[in-house]
C-alpha cells in the first residue's frame, strides 16, 4: 500500500546554531564519518575517516574522538588514532557503549593496508587501548542487545561479495561470528543488499532496517542495482532468523522514494520513519512513514522535497523530540560549497494529519557543509551532529542546534 498526501508549504524556524569543534588541526581527525552518540554524562563521541597520527596513503587512518562540555565550552579529545594493519583503519558509522564502558565500532579498512572489521576501545589509566574482535569487514555501525551481543552488516556472506547481517557473541575463546542472513548473489537482488546504517530494535527483539540497493531495478529505478528496501529480521527462537522485505521502493508508485541513505527511527506506536535521497514527485527525495495495519505494511510519504534551495536529498537517520517532531539533515540549501552546503530541517505533525516542514539552518561552508549522518538529541531537545567538510580547516565540524 502506498499513499501520497499533500504537504504544507515550507517555513523558516528560529534556531540557534553553534560550531562546537573544527576538525583538521594538527594530529586531530578530519572528515567525520558517522553520527555522534551521547553518553549518560552528556559527552559526545564519534569517528573521523581521515586524520590522526596513522599513515594510510597520504592521509591519516582515522580517529575516535570525544567532545566534553566544561565550564560552558566544548573540548575535543582524540581517544584513539588508528594505524592500519592489525590495528585497523578508517572507522565509520555509529559507535556504541557496552555495559563495561568500552566503545565498539566498525572499520571500513584501507585498500592495500587492511584493517577492516569490528573494534573495541577500552579505557585505562594510560588511555584507551584497541582490540580488533572481528577482521572480515563490517559496518557502518553496530546494534547491541541486552546480553552484549553485536548485530549489523558483517562479513562477506554466503555469496562472498554482497555481505550478511550477522552477530558477534563473546565466549570463553573470544568472539564468535554467526551469519544470520546472507544477501543474495546478484546485482539486482529483489530482497535488497547494502545496508547504509545500523538496524534498530522494535522492543520485541525484532530488527528493522533499510538497504541502499536491491529491490526493484531499472527501468523504474534510476540505477540497475535497485533502489533499496525496508526489511525486518525476526528471531525464530532456535538461533536462526527470518528475513522479510516490508517494502521495495517503487513497488506501488512511480512517485515513491528511491535509495534510502539512512536507517529508521520508531515512534511510540511502533511506526517507522526514514528518508530516501532520490525519488518522489520532484526526484529530490522523501520522508516516509511505514505503518502496520490489518496484517500488512503500508508506506506513506510525509514530505516530498520540492525545492533544493530549501533542502533536498535527505540522508542519515531522523530523530524525534518529546513533542513528536522529526529532525533531519539533507543536501541543497546554499549553492557555494562545490555542490550544495546542506540544511537542517524539522517536520512537525499537524492535527490535519499533514506535516509542516521548517528549515532550521542552512550551512554556509564556513560553519560546515555536507551534514550527511543525521543527528543525536538530548533530553532538553538540543541536537548534535557533524559535517564531513567545511569549517575553519575545511575538514568538517561538530555542531549543536537548539530549535
C-alpha positions, 0 to 999 in steps of 0.5 A, a space after each residue: 500500500 502506498 499513499 501520497 498526501 499533500 504537504 504544507 508549504 515550507 517555513 523558516 524556524 528560529 534556531 540557534 546554531 553553534 560550531 562546537 569543534 573544527 576538525 583538521 588541526 594538527 594530529 586531530 581527525 578530519 572528515 567525520 564519518 558517522 553520527 555522534 552518540 551521547 553518553 549518560 554524562 552528556 559527552 559526545 563521541 564519534 569517528 573521523 575517516 581521515 586524520 590522526 597520527 596513522 599513515 594510510 596513503 597520504 592521509 591519516 587512518 582515522 580517529 575516535 574522538 570525544 567532545 566534553 562540555 566544561 565550564 560552558 565550552 566544548 573540548 575535543 579529545 582524540 581517544 584513539 588514532 588508528 594505524 592500519 594493519 592489525 590495528 585497523 583503519 578508517 572507522 565509520 558509522 555509529 559507535 556504541 557503549 557496552 555495559 563495561 564502558 568500552 566503545 565498539 565500532 566498525 572499520 571500513 579498512 584501507 585498500 592495500 593496508 587492511 584493517 577492516 572489521 569490528 573494534 573495541 576501545 577500552 579505557 585505562 589509566 594510560 588511555 584507551 587501548 584497541 582490540 580488533 574482535 572481528 577482521 572480515 569487514 563490517 559496518 557502518 555501525 553496530 546494534 547491541 542487545 541486552 546480553 552484549 551481543 553485536 548485530 549489523 552488516 558483517 562479513 562477506 556472506 554466503 555469496 562472498 561479495 554482497 555481505 550478511 547481517 550477522 552477530 558477534 557473541 563473546 565466549 570463553 575463546 573470544 568472539 564468535 561470528 554467526 551469519 544470520 542472513 546472507 544477501 543474495 548473489 546478484 546485482 539486482 537482488 529483489 530482497 535488497 543488499 547494502 545496508 547504509 546504517 545500523 538496524 534498530 530494535 522494535 522492543 520485541 527483539 525484532 530488527 528493522 532496517 533499510 538497504 541502499 540497493 536491491 529491490 526493484 531495478 531499472 527501468 523504474 529505478 534510476 540505477 540497475 542495482 535497485 533502489 533499496 528496501 525496508 526489511 525486518 529480521 525476526 528471531 525464530 527462537 532456535 538461533 536462526 532468523 527470518 528475513 522479510 522485505 516490508 517494502 521495495 521502493 517503487 513497488 506501488 508508485 512511480 512517485 515513491 522514494 528511491 535509495 534510502 541513505 539512512 536507517 529508521 527511527 520508531 515512534 511510540 506506536 511502533 511506526 517507522 520513519 526514514 528518508 530516501 535521497 532520490 525519488 518522489 514527485 520532484 526526484 529530490 527525495 522523501 520522508 516516509 512513514 511505514 505503518 502496520 495495519 490489518 496484517 500488512 505494511 503500508 508506506 506513506 510519504 510525509 514530505 516530498 522535497 520540492 525545492 533544493 534551495 530549501 533542502 533536498 536529498 535527505 540522508 542519515 537517520 531522523 530523530 524525534 523530540 518529546 513533542 513528536 517532531 522529526 529532525 533531519 539533515 539533507 543536501 541543497 540549501 546554499 549553492 557555494 560549497 562545490 555542490 550544495 552546503 546542506 540544511 537542517 530541517 524539522 517536520 512537525 505533525 499537524 492535527 490535519 494529519 499533514 506535516 509542516 516542514 521548517 528549515 532550521 539552518 542552512 550551512 554556509 561552508 564556513 560553519 560546515 557543509 555536507 551534514 550527511 549522518 543525521 543527528 543525536 538529541 538530548 533530553 532538553 531537545 538540543 541536537 548534535 551532529 557533524 559535517 564531513 567538510 567545511 569549517 575553519 580547516 575545511 575538514 568538517 565540524 561538530 555542531 549543536 542546534 537548539 530549535 
